[in-house]
Amino acid sequence: MRTPFLALMACLTVSLLLSACSPDHNWREVGFEGMTLKAQLPCHPDRTTRSVPMGAAMVDMQVAGCESGTAMLAVMTTALPVGADANAMLAGWQQATLNHVRVDMPLPAGQSQAWPRAGFLPLASSVRVQTQGQRADGQAVTVDAVWAALAEGERVRLVHAVVYDRQRDPDLVSTLQDSLRP
C-alpha cells in the first residue's frame, strides 16, 4: 500500500517541477492572409480585419495580437491604395499610435531610431520607438514599436508591430521585432 502512495507522490512532484519549468512564452509563427509577411508571437493570437481610415482613404487592416504575461503584443498590416505616400502614411500611423498612449511629440533624443531591415523599403518613417506612455486608465505603460513598409507589386504594404507592458522586456521586444520578415 505504501509503494503506490510513494509512486503517486513522485509523479506529482515531477509534474509540479515540470510545470514550474514551462516557458513564459510559447512562440509561434504568424502569417497574414494573402501575403508573405511573417512574425513571431509568444501566444495564440486573436485576429481581426477591419476597415479603418488612413489618410483620405479607407483601408482593410489585418491585426494579429495576444497577451502574454503582463504584455500585450500586436502586429498590424495594411495595403495602401496605389499612389499613396507610404512615408506620410507611416508618419501618421506613428502619430496616432503615440497619441493614443499620451506620448508627447516630438520624442526626446534616443527614443526613436531608424529601423532598416532587409526586404523592407528604406523610408524615413521606418522607425523603432521605445518610450513611456499612459493607458486610458492613467496607468504607466512602456511602448516598444516599429513601423515599416514593403513593396507588394504596384502597392505598398505598411507594417506595425508593438509591445505594451508595465515594464520593458528586451527579450520579448527583440524577438517580436527581429521576427518580422516579408
N, C-alpha and C positions, 0 to 999 in steps of 0.2 A: 504494500500500500504506500510506503514511503517513496519508492522509486518513481511511480507516476507523478507524485506531487513534486519531486525534485526536477523531473523532466519538464513538467509544466512550468515551474518557476524559471528554469534555464531558458526555455523558449520565450517566455515573457520578457526576461532580462535581455536576451538577444534582440527581440523585436523592439524594445524601447531604445536600446543602443543604436540600432539601425535607423530608427525614425529620427533620433537626435542628430544623426549624421546626414540627413537628407539635405540637399542644397536649398538655399533660399530661392533660387530662380531655376526654372525649367525652360531653358532657351529653346526656341523653335523658329524655323524659317517661315516667314510670312510672305506670300505673293499677293499680287493685286490683279483683279480680273482684266483681261485684255491687254496686259503689258508685261514686260520682263522685270520690272522693279522688284527687288527683294530686300527684306530687312529681317532682323532677328528680334523677337520679343521674348521676355522672360516668363510669359504666362499665356494661356489660351486667350486670344484676342476676341473682343466683341468687334463686329464690323457693321458699317453702315455706308450708304451712299446718299448724299444729299445735294440738292441744287442750292448753291449759295451765290450771292452777288460778289463779284470780284471785278473791281473797276466798274466799267459800264456794262459788263456782260454777266449773265448767269452761267455758272459752270457746274458740272457734276463733280463733286469731291468724294473720293473714296477715303474712308478712315478705318484704321485697324488700331485698337487700343486696349489696354488692360491695366489692372492694378496688381502690383507685386510688392508685398510688404506695405510700406507707407508711401511708395512711389506710384504715380500714375504716368504711364507712357503712352504715346500715340505716334503713329506715322500717318501722314495725310498726303494725298496727291490729287492733282487735277490737271487736265489738259487745257491749255489756253486756246482761245479762238485763233485761227490763222491771222498773222499780222499783229497780234497783241504784243506790247512791250513787256517782255518777260522780266527785265531788270526792275521796271517800275512796279510790276505786279508783286514781285518778291518783296520789294521795299514796303509796299502797302500791307502785305501779309504780316511782315515783321512788326510793323507799327500797330496793327490791330491786335496781334498776339500779346505784345508787351503792354498795350493799353489795358487789355483785359485783366492783367495781373498788376496793374497800377505801377508800372515802371516808368519813371520819367525819362524823357529823351532830351538831348542825345545822351547815350550811355557814357559813363566815365571811361577813361582810357583803360584798356586791358579787359573790359567786359565783352568786347566784340572783336573777333578776328576773322580774316578771310578764311574760307573753307574750300580750298581747291581739292577736288577728288577726280580720279581717273573716270572717264565716262560722263562726267557732268560738265556743263557749259561754264566757261570762266567768266562769270558775271560779277560785277562789283557788289551786288546784293547777295551773292552766295556766301553767307557768313555763319559763324558759330557764335552764340551768345551764352554767356554764363553770368547770371545776375540774381539778385534777390528781389522778390515781388511780394504781393499781398493778395491772398484769396478774397473772394467776395465777403466772407465772414470776418475779415480782418486778420486772419492768421498769416504769419510769415510763410513764404514758400520760396524754395530755390528753383530757378528755371535754367535748364540746360537745353538749348535748342539749336537746330541747324535748319537752314533754308538753302535749297539748291534747285537747279533746273537741268533738264536733259532734252536733247533733240529727239523727236519722235516723228519721223517723216517730215511733213511740212509744218508740223506743230511743235510747240514746246510744252513739256510737262514740268510742272512745279512740284517740288517735294519738300515736306516739312516734317521733322522728327523732333519730339520734345519729351523731356522728363521733368515732371513736377514732383517735388518731395520736400519734406521738412528739413532734411539735411542732404547735402550733396553726397552722392555715392559715385566716386570717379569710375569704378569698375563697371557699374551699371550703365553710366552715361557713355563711356568709351565703347562698350560692347554694342550698344544700340547704334551709335553714330558710325562706328567702323564697319558695321554690317550692311549699311546702305549701299546698294550697287544696282546699276541699271541692267 
